[in-house]
Amino acid sequence: MKNKEKSVKSLPVVAIIGRPNVGKSALFNRLIGKRKALTCDYAGFSRDRNYATCLWGEEEFSIIDTGGWELNSKEQMWQLVQYQLELAINEADLILFMVDGKEGLNPKDKDLFNFIRKHGKETILVVNKIDSEKGEANACQFYQLSSELITISSIHGLNINTLLDKVCSLLSFSSSISSATSEELKIAIVGKPNVGKSSLVNALLGEKRVIVHSIPGTTRDSIDTVFNHGEKTFRLIDTAGIRKRKKTKEVYEKLSVLHAQKNIQRADLCLLVLESSSFSDQDVKIASMIDEGKSACVIVVNKKDLIKKGGEEKKTILRKIKEKLYFLDYSPVLFISAKNKAGLKKMLKTIEKVISEYNKDTKKKEVEKLVLSAYLNHLPHLTKGKRTKIYRAQQVKTSPPLFCVWIKGPLPKMAYRRYIKNVIRQKFNFTGSPLSLIFRKTK
């Protein structure tokens, strides 16, 4: 397996709440020690809940980054953001209410702080962007909200230790959590904007975990969610829709696409979500990213409820996928409807099978016998009067599977390399897994 991580559901939960652009995502990244959440000088950039684990000393807790809150906004998108925030507040054991120390006390801060207090949750008032004596003086006005506050600079890391000490003093930790580990399989859900990626996450979880809207590009950051299925633990990564370069005009859109590409590389498996009615060259580009990232892959055609009955349209879609995505010919193709939750059970079974193949380790003797037999049945062509000789072969790595062939003489041509790779795949299958082959010269 690539990863062994602790399940965030067994940990105390801390939610970061505040108005747009007060620095919530910057604090989130600072607390977890890496740039997991995208940060951008653009109000309302974060929309969904973003989860991660924070370790301080011997204590560990789950931290939630949330979207900026605009109280009483009538825009549908802001109402969806507010719904996500209320879920975070209800889930949290402790709330970090964050305000902008440079801007000063805003009337909306008062309204939001009073709203949070109605939920009866333990709350720490965090005044961000305080990195000078003048800033400390500005922070005094926030005593109107609470008699206790902590001033920090999430960008420069000032007073973060004090904040973490305070957080840990208010949380209840279970002694059994630190020793409980579970293997997590990272599954990145990737595709163009508006093909139903977030709807698929919500359908699997049975709740509105991520915001779903008809506007392309609703998901901007990559959202992690832990999901248990039987004895398996999956970490679902809902990524931003990957648009064409010429259409990513805003800085935040470019950041979202780059982050989605990064998550393809860190995933064990990618679910490539296609829409039944709009297969395009952009789908091919996204598929090539998955192929380059060497993750396992399952191709999911969403909105099958829109496909006409009779089978001809489905056959046409399969033919297009086979022609355009020939380099992912090892990936199974499934038809689902995230909206109607159709085909999800089969998809989960396929994911488990593909992950098993991705981690499969073959026996050295079987591989060597197979490759030597293939070599004797079909010798490589001469290269400048010399012929490649194969001496032995074995699998040297899993996740993804990597095979090494030891040779003497010139390196075989590409066509012969494909021949050996196809022989290995035909014998050992590796459904949904990329298969790599390297040749090493031996004395």
RODO-2510 file (C-alpha; in nm, 4 decimals, decimal comma):
residues 443
     n   res          X          Y          Z
     1     m     0,0000     0,0000     0,0000
     2     k     0,1100     0,3552    -0,0604
     3     n    -0,0303     0,5016     0,2595
     4     k    -0,1178     0,4185     0,6171
     5     e    -0,3050     0,7065     0,7775
     6     k    -0,5227     0,7497     1,0809
     7     s    -0,8927     0,7792     1,0302
     8     v    -0,9987     1,1368     1,1019
     9     k    -1,3430     1,0278     1,2254
    10     s    -1,2050     0,8989     1,5566
    11     l    -1,0315     1,2286     1,6406
    12     p    -1,1606     1,5467     1,8106
    13     v    -1,2769     1,7983     1,5491
    14     v    -1,1802     2,1678     1,5230
    15     a    -1,3490     2,3929     1,2633
    16     i    -1,2087     2,7228     1,1341
    17     i    -1,4956     2,9688     1,0747
    18     g    -1,4916     3,3290     0,9535
    19     r    -1,5827     3,5766     0,6833
    20     p    -1,4279     3,5492     0,3343
    21     n    -1,0581     3,6305     0,2969
    22     v    -0,9620     3,6502     0,6674
    23     g    -0,6920     3,3812     0,6219
    24     k    -0,8688     3,0581     0,7183
    25     s    -0,6981     2,8416     0,4555
    26     a    -0,3565     2,9909     0,5384
    27     l    -0,4079     2,8950     0,9040
    28     f    -0,5310     2,5493     0,8004
    29     n    -0,2105     2,4929     0,6021
    30     r     0,0033     2,6272     0,8861
    31     l    -0,1572     2,3939     1,1412
    32     i    -0,1142     2,0794     0,9323
    33     g     0,2346     2,1765     0,8136
    34     k     0,1742     2,1628     0,4389
    35     r    -0,0107     2,3432     0,1602
    36     k    -0,3147     2,1185     0,1354
    37     a    -0,5736     2,3952     0,0968
    38     l    -0,5342     2,6449    -0,1842
    39     t    -0,4914     3,0057    -0,0740
    40     c    -0,5788     3,2967    -0,2982
    41     d    -0,6351     3,6699    -0,2480
    42     y    -0,9896     3,6300    -0,3751
    43     a    -1,2922     3,6570    -0,1474
    44     g    -1,4955     3,3366    -0,1376
    45     f    -1,2302     3,1146    -0,2971
    46     s    -1,2870     2,8275    -0,0489
    47     r    -1,6367     2,6825    -0,0613
    48     d    -1,6426     2,3232     0,0612
    49     r    -1,5277     2,1695     0,3881
    50     n    -1,1670     2,0539     0,3712
    51     y    -1,0402     1,8014     0,6294
    52     a    -0,6902     1,7182     0,7512
    53     t    -0,5138     1,5899     1,0634
    54     c    -0,3089     1,8159     1,2923
    55     l    -0,0441     1,6748     1,5269
    56     w     0,0769     1,8828     1,8235
    57     g     0,3103     1,7108     2,0673
    58     e     0,1505     1,3761     2,1410
    59     e    -0,2023     1,4962     2,0657
    60     e    -0,3853     1,4705     1,7356
    61     f    -0,7084     1,6251     1,6117
    62     s    -0,9021     1,6742     1,2894
    63     i    -0,9111     2,0268     1,1475
    64     i    -1,1783     2,1571     0,9046
    65     d    -1,1187     2,4472     0,6667
    66     t    -1,4461     2,6088     0,5622
    67     g    -1,5690     2,8610     0,3075
    68     g    -1,6088     3,2282     0,3928
    69     w    -1,9489     3,3035     0,5418
    70     e    -2,1782     3,5757     0,4104
    71     l    -2,4773     3,5875     0,6463
    72     n    -2,8226     3,6339     0,4941
    73     s    -2,6931     3,6298     0,1354
    74     k    -2,9682     3,5496    -0,1150
    75     e    -2,7307     3,4120    -0,3801
    76     q    -2,7772     3,0379    -0,4218
    77     m    -2,4023     2,9643    -0,4139
    78     w    -2,3576     3,1459    -0,0808
    79     q    -2,6559     2,9598     0,0617
    80     l    -2,4891     2,6304    -0,0329
    81     v    -2,1672     2,7484     0,1338
    82     q    -2,3651     2,8378     0,4465
    83     y    -2,5164     2,4880     0,4516
    84     q    -2,1659     2,3385     0,4478
    85     l    -2,0586     2,5715     0,7294
    86     e    -2,3494     2,4728     0,9509
    87     l    -2,2568     2,1072     0,9010
    88     a    -1,8994     2,1901     1,0102
    89     i    -2,0225     2,3763     1,3206
    90     n    -2,2476     2,0871     1,4222
    91     e    -1,9652     1,8364     1,3730
    92     a    -1,6981     2,0398     1,5564
    93     d    -1,5955     1,9983     1,9205
    94     l    -1,4188     2,3353     1,9101
    95     i    -1,4458     2,6378     1,6809
    96     l    -1,1699     2,8792     1,5828
    97     f    -1,3545     3,1996     1,4960
    98     m    -1,1167     3,3961     1,2748
    99     v    -1,1179     3,7717     1,2084
   100     d    -0,8965     4,0088     1,0093
   101     g    -0,6799     4,2198     1,2444
   102     k    -0,5660     4,4545     0,9675
   103     e    -0,9183     4,5382     0,8577
   104     g    -1,0467     4,5740     1,2128
   105     l    -1,3810     4,4821     1,3627
   106     n    -1,6495     4,4453     1,0995
   107     p    -2,0233     4,4484     1,1879
   108     k    -2,0530     4,1158     1,0061
   109     d    -1,8005     3,9679     1,2514
   110     k    -2,0407     4,0482     1,5354
   111     d    -2,3353     3,8887     1,3550
   112     l    -2,1397     3,5737     1,2708
   113     f    -1,9902     3,5437     1,6203
   114     n    -2,3377     3,5703     1,7776
   115     f    -2,4666     3,3074     1,5335
   116     i    -2,1907     3,0638     1,6368
   117     r    -2,2498     3,1247     2,0087
   118     k    -2,6134     3,0162     1,9661
   119     h    -2,4852     2,6662     1,8863
   120     g    -2,3251     2,6486     2,2322
   121     k    -1,9868     2,5312     2,1009
   122     e    -1,6559     2,6128     2,2716
   123     t    -1,5032     2,8962     2,0649
   124     i    -1,1589     3,0603     2,0459
   125     l    -1,1465     3,4114     1,8983
   126     v    -0,8431     3,4242     1,6645
   127     v    -0,7289     3,7648     1,5357
   128     n    -0,5194     3,7047     1,2241
   129     k    -0,2710     3,9238     1,0315
   130     i    -0,1136     4,0687     1,3480
   131     d     0,2612     4,0945     1,2894
   132     s     0,3539     4,4332     1,4478
   133     e     0,2943     4,6502     1,7563
   134     k     0,0488     4,8609     1,5568
   135     g    -0,1409     4,5457     1,4718
   136     e    -0,1558     4,4490     1,8406
   137     a    -0,3172     4,7862     1,9124
   138     n    -0,5776     4,7262     1,6398
   139     a    -0,6600     4,3886     1,7935
   140     c    -0,7914     4,5545     2,1110
   141     q    -1,1203     4,6433     1,9418
   142     f    -1,2033     4,2714     1,9141
   143     y    -1,2426     4,2524     2,2923
   144     q    -1,5961     4,3725     2,2167
   145     l    -1,6643     4,0164     2,1021
   146     s    -1,4849     3,8241     2,3756
   147     s    -1,2780     3,8880     2,6873
   148     e    -1,0245     3,6330     2,5580
   149     l    -0,8537     3,6284     2,2202
   150     i    -0,5334     3,5080     2,0573
   151     t    -0,3469     3,7211     1,8034
   152     i    -0,1590     3,5390     1,5269
   153     s    -0,0077     3,5749     1,1834
   154     s    -0,0849     3,2569     0,9906
   155     i     0,1418     3,3661     0,7035
   156     h     0,4463     3,4294     0,9248
   157     g     0,3675     3,1626     1,1864
   158     l     0,3542     3,4061     1,4796
   159     n     0,1832     3,2791     1,7985
   160     i     0,0755     2,9530     1,6321
   161     n     0,2291     2,7537     1,9190
   162     t     0,0197     2,9497     2,1704
   163     l    -0,2926     2,8819     1,9676
   164     l    -0,2198     2,5074     1,9472
   165     d    -0,1544     2,4876     2,3217
   166     k    -0,4917     2,6517     2,3833
   167     v    -0,6706     2,4216     2,1394
   168     c    -0,5272     2,1071     2,2998
   169     s    -0,6166     2,2304     2,6492
   170     l    -0,9849     2,2536     2,5486
   171     l    -1,0167     1,9207     2,3636
   172     s    -1,0783     1,5752     2,5091
   173     f    -0,8408     1,3131     2,3702
   174     s    -0,8847     0,9370     2,3808
   175     s    -0,5732     0,7415     2,4738
   176     s    -0,6682     0,4674     2,2282
   177     i    -0,6639     0,6932     1,9231
   178     s    -0,2860     0,7216     1,8911
   179     s    -0,2424     0,3470     1,8418
   180     a    -0,5381     0,2887     1,6102
   181     t    -0,4329     0,2925     1,2479
   182     s    -0,6168     0,1905     0,9345
   183     e    -0,5050     0,1539     0,5771
   184     e    -0,6562     0,4167     0,3535
   185     l    -0,6873     0,3968    -0,0223
   186     k    -0,6691     0,7379    -0,1881
   187     i    -0,9196     0,7746    -0,4700
   188     a    -0,9100     1,0922    -0,6802
   189     i    -1,2298     1,1759    -0,8678
   190     v    -1,1230     1,3681    -1,1783
   191     g    -1,2804     1,5024    -1,4943
   192     k    -1,4005     1,8128    -1,6739
   193     p    -1,6146     2,0701    -1,4934
   194     n    -1,9784     1,9797    -1,4373
   195     v    -1,9619     1,6089    -1,5241
   196     g    -2,0950     1,5075    -1,1803
   197     k    -1,7822     1,4504    -0,9677
   198     s    -1,9226     1,6156    -0,6539
   199     s    -2,2595     1,4474    -0,7080
   200     l    -2,0781     1,1135    -0,7133
   201     v    -1,9043     1,1902    -0,3810
   202     n    -2,2361     1,2872    -0,2215
   203     a    -2,4060     0,9753    -0,3618
   204     l    -2,1375     0,7505    -0,2107
   205     l    -2,1545     0,9234     0,1275
   206     g    -2,5314     0,9564     0,1383
   207     e    -2,5039     1,3253     0,2383
   208     k    -2,4349     1,6657     0,0837
   209     r    -2,0655     1,6523     0,1672
   210     v    -1,9577     1,8819    -0,1178
   211     i    -2,1402     2,1630    -0,2945
   212     v    -2,3211     2,0648    -0,6139
   213     h    -2,4298     2,3384    -0,8541
   214     s    -2,4954     2,3642    -1,2272
   215     i    -2,2266     2,6361    -1,2573
   216     p    -1,9058     2,4788    -1,4010
   217     g    -1,6130     2,5122    -1,1603
   218     t    -1,8159     2,5004    -0,8370
   219     t    -1,5450     2,2863    -0,6754
   220     r    -1,2240     2,4899    -0,6615
   221     d    -1,0111     2,3040    -0,4099
   222     s    -0,9509     1,9304    -0,3761
   223     i    -1,1715     1,8026    -0,0949
   224     d    -1,0725     1,4935     0,1074
   225     t    -1,3397     1,2778     0,2696
   226     v    -1,2896     0,9515     0,4597
   227     f    -1,5411     0,6884     0,3486
   228     n    -1,5782     0,3369     0,4939
   229     h    -1,7084     0,0529     0,2780
   230     g    -1,7164    -0,2826     0,4546
   231     e    -1,3690    -0,3369     0,5970
   232     k    -1,2127    -0,0934     0,3499
   233     t    -1,1372     0,2727     0,4230
   234     f    -1,1292     0,5070     0,1247
   235     r    -1,0135     0,8680     0,1158
   236     l    -1,2207     1,0294    -0,1584
   237     i    -1,0538     1,3314    -0,3197
   238     d    -1,3058     1,5452    -0,5070
   239     t    -1,0928     1,7560    -0,7413
   240     a    -1,1693     2,0759    -0,9290
   241     g    -1,2868     2,0306    -1,2866
   242     i    -0,9859     2,0446    -1,5209
   243     r    -1,0577     2,2995    -1,7920
   244     k    -0,8692     2,3841    -2,1098
   245     r    -0,5741     2,6174    -2,0513
   246     k    -0,7171     2,8952    -2,2643
   247     k    -1,0357     2,8911    -2,0542
   248     t    -0,8595     2,9168    -1,7164
   249     k    -0,8416     3,2944    -1,7083
   250     e    -0,8547     3,3645    -1,3346
   251     v    -0,5596     3,2916    -1,1044
   252     y    -0,7763     3,0782    -0,8725
   253     e    -0,8869     2,8632    -1,1676
   254     k    -0,5247     2,7948    -1,2649
   255     l    -0,4386     2,7088    -0,9026
   256     s    -0,7343     2,4684    -0,8874
   257     v    -0,6254     2,2860    -1,2031
   258     l    -0,2643     2,2557    -1,0794
   259     h    -0,3883     2,1201    -0,7468
   260     a    -0,6087     1,8650    -0,9268
   261     q    -0,3061     1,7458    -1,1261
   262     k    -0,1057     1,7087    -0,8033
   263     n    -0,3831     1,4971    -0,6495
   264     i    -0,3846     1,2668    -0,9514
   265     q    -0,0199     1,1899    -0,8751
   266     r    -0,0780     1,1196    -0,5030
   267     a    -0,3829     0,8949    -0,5573
   268     d    -0,3773     0,5152    -0,5523
   269     l    -0,6662     0,5111    -0,7964
   270     c    -0,8348     0,7680    -1,0202
   271     l    -1,2001     0,7615    -1,1139
   272     l    -1,2101     0,9316    -1,4526
   273     v    -1,5632     1,0710    -1,4753
   274     l    -1,6985     1,1239    -1,8270
   275     e    -2,0378     1,2534    -1,9303
   276     s    -2,2353     1,0314    -2,1634
   277     s    -2,3276     1,3169    -2,3978
   278     s    -2,0072     1,5255    -2,4141
   279     f    -1,6932     1,3189    -2,4771
   280     s    -1,4193     1,5580    -2,5984
   281     d    -1,0452     1,6135    -2,6484
   282     q    -1,0259     1,7576    -2,2964
   283     d    -1,1249     1,4146    -2,1606
   284     v    -0,8300     1,2696    -2,3533
   285     k    -0,5911     1,5239    -2,1970
   286     i    -0,7151     1,4442    -1,8465
   287     a    -0,6807     1,0712    -1,9169
   288     s    -0,3198     1,1284    -2,0267
   289     m    -0,2514     1,2996    -1,6892
   290     i    -0,3727     0,9838    -1,5150
   291     d    -0,1562     0,7664    -1,7398
   292     e     0,1507     0,9815    -1,6644
   293     g     0,0733     0,9766    -1,2901
   294     k     0,0868     0,5926    -1,2926
   295     s    -0,2252     0,5573    -1,0754
   296     a    -0,4747     0,2768    -1,1154
   297     c    -0,7804     0,3878    -1,3115
   298     v    -1,1500     0,3122    -1,3497
   299     i    -1,3403     0,4988    -1,6217
   300     v    -1,6879     0,6040    -1,5084
   301     v    -1,9478     0,7258    -1,7576
   302     n    -2,1965     0,9311    -1,5559
   303     k    -2,5600     1,0203    -1,6324
   304     k    -2,6453     0,6846    -1,7823
   305     d    -3,0097     0,7724    -1,7146
   306     l    -2,9820     1,0070    -2,0160
   307     i    -2,8677     0,7271    -2,2495
   308     k    -3,1425     0,5948    -2,4749
   309     k    -3,2460     0,2369    -2,4157
   310     g    -3,1645    -0,0146    -2,6854
   311     g    -2,7874    -0,0338    -2,6524
   312     e    -2,6742     0,1461    -2,9696
   313     e    -2,5827     0,4740    -2,7958
   314     k    -2,3951     0,2845    -2,5250
   315     k    -2,2004     0,0910    -2,7895
   316     t    -2,1104     0,4181    -2,9627
   317     i    -1,9775     0,5652    -2,6346
   318     l    -1,7701     0,2521    -2,5657
   319     r    -1,6286     0,2639    -2,9179
   320     k    -1,5251     0,6300    -2,8745
   321     i    -1,3590     0,5559    -2,5417
   322     k    -1,1714     0,2600    -2,6910
   323     e    -1,0499     0,4726    -2,9852
   324     k    -0,9626     0,7936    -2,7989
   325     l    -0,8377     0,6447    -2,4703
   326     y    -0,6475     0,3512    -2,6194
   327     f    -0,3577     0,4153    -2,3763
   328     l    -0,5959     0,3352    -2,0862
   329     d    -0,7207     0,0149    -2,2489
   330     y    -0,6415    -0,1717    -1,9252
   331     s    -0,9044     0,0327    -1,7356
   332     p    -1,2580    -0,1049    -1,6870
   333     v    -1,5434     0,1134    -1,8132
   334     l    -1,8615     0,1452    -1,6027
   335     f    -2,1905     0,3272    -1,6598
   336     i    -2,3471     0,4944    -1,3551
   337     s    -2,5948     0,7614    -1,2530
   338     a    -2,4753     0,9607    -0,9505
   339     k    -2,8114     1,1358    -0,9429
   340     n    -3,0075     0,8095    -0,9111
   341     k    -2,7290     0,6170    -0,7295
   342     a    -2,7380     0,3547    -1,0053
   343     g    -2,4329     0,1337    -1,0614
   344     l    -2,2499     0,2445    -0,7439
   345     k    -2,2304    -0,1017    -0,5858
   346     k    -2,0708    -0,2452    -0,8980
   347     m    -1,8328     0,0516    -0,9095
   348     l    -1,7176    -0,0079    -0,5495
   349     k    -1,6583    -0,3794    -0,6186
   350     t    -1,4581    -0,2861    -0,9286
   351     i    -1,2504    -0,0374    -0,7279
   352     e    -1,1619    -0,3070    -0,4731
   353     k    -1,0641    -0,5491    -0,7503
   354     v    -0,8495    -0,2893    -0,9298
   355     i    -0,6707    -0,1893    -0,6076
   356     s    -0,5986    -0,5570    -0,5421
   357     e    -0,4456    -0,5872    -0,8896
   358     y    -0,2523    -0,2622    -0,8370
   359     n    -0,0872    -0,4086    -0,5246
   360     k    -0,0396    -0,7609    -0,6646
   361     d     0,3072    -0,9154    -0,6384
   362     t     0,3838    -1,2001    -0,8801
   363     k     0,6190    -1,4923    -0,8186
   364     k     0,9682    -1,4516    -0,9605
   365     k     0,9853    -1,8016    -1,1122
   366     e     0,6522    -1,7601    -1,2927
   367     v     0,7535    -1,4261    -1,4441
   368     e     1,0938    -1,5514    -1,5540
   369     k     0,9498    -1,8684    -1,7118
   370     l     0,6836    -1,6628    -1,8932
   371     v     0,9241    -1,4017    -2,0349
   372     l     1,1892    -1,6561    -2,1416
   373     s     0,9209    -1,8639    -2,3148
   374     a     0,7904    -1,5531    -2,4945
   375     y     1,1474    -1,4690    -2,5964
   376     l     1,2130    -1,8147    -2,7439
   377     n     0,8790    -1,8127    -2,9270
   378     h     0,9459    -1,4747    -3,0835
   379     l     1,3070    -1,3552    -3,1033
   380     p     1,3702    -0,9788    -3,1400
   381     h     1,4995    -0,8463    -3,4729
   382     l     1,8693    -0,7858    -3,5257
   383     t     2,0063    -0,4401    -3,4469
   384     k     2,3239    -0,3634    -3,6439
   385     g     2,3863    -0,7353    -3,6792
   386     k     2,3368    -0,8119    -3,3092
   387     r     2,0380    -0,9677    -3,1346
   388     t     1,9114    -0,8907    -2,7847
   389     k     1,9379    -1,1846    -2,5447
   390     i     1,7052    -1,2096    -2,2434
   391     y     1,8480    -1,3850    -1,9374
   392     r     1,5947    -1,3304    -1,6579
   393     a     1,2963    -1,1219    -1,5496
   394     q     1,0990    -1,0428    -1,2351
   395     q     0,8584    -0,7961    -1,0782
   396     v     1,0590    -0,5433    -0,8751
   397     k     0,7828    -0,3121    -0,7492
   398     t     0,4096    -0,2945    -0,6790
   399     s     0,1685    -0,0003    -0,6696
   400     p     0,2093     0,0402    -0,9658
   401     p     0,3543    -0,2915    -1,0907
   402     l     0,7057    -0,2592    -1,2357
   403     f     0,8938    -0,5404    -1,4110
   404     c     1,2631    -0,5622    -1,4885
   405     v     1,4139    -0,7685    -1,7719
   406     w     1,7882    -0,8375    -1,7715
   407     i     1,9415    -0,8531    -2,1192
   408     k     2,2684    -0,8727    -2,3062
   409     g     2,3293    -0,6892    -2,6314
   410     p     2,1333    -0,3931    -2,7744
   411     l     1,8118    -0,2645    -2,6201
   412     p     1,5081    -0,4129    -2,7959
   413     k     1,2960    -0,1876    -3,0115
   414     m     0,9715    -0,0356    -2,8815
   415     a     0,7512    -0,2874    -3,0623
   416     y     0,9290    -0,5774    -2,8896
   417     r     0,8998    -0,4078    -2,5499
   418     r     0,5244    -0,3782    -2,6042
   419     y     0,5168    -0,7459    -2,6993
   420     i     0,6784    -0,8501    -2,3683
   421     k     0,4503    -0,6155    -2,1712
   422     n     0,1398    -0,7579    -2,3416
   423     v     0,2532    -1,1130    -2,2636
   424     i     0,2885    -1,0231    -1,8949
   425     r    -0,0535    -0,8526    -1,8857
   426     q    -0,2256    -1,1421    -2,0616
   427     k    -0,0890    -1,3835    -1,8021
   428     f    -0,1232    -1,1798    -1,4816
   429     n    -0,4083    -0,9449    -1,5812
   430     f    -0,3451    -0,6287    -1,3662
   431     t    -0,6933    -0,4932    -1,4478
   432     g    -0,7038    -0,1150    -1,4142
   433     s    -0,3314    -0,0863    -1,3360
   434     p    -0,0591     0,0725    -1,5467
   435     l     0,2243    -0,1687    -1,6092
   436     s     0,5848    -0,0515    -1,6526
   437     l     0,8758    -0,2435    -1,8006
   438     i     1,2494    -0,1628    -1,7782
   439     f     1,5435    -0,3364    -1,9446
   440     r     1,8845    -0,3630    -1,7780
   441     k     2,2036    -0,4862    -1,9327
   442     t     2,3900    -0,7625    -1,7546
   443     k     2,7437    -0,8955    -1,7990
***
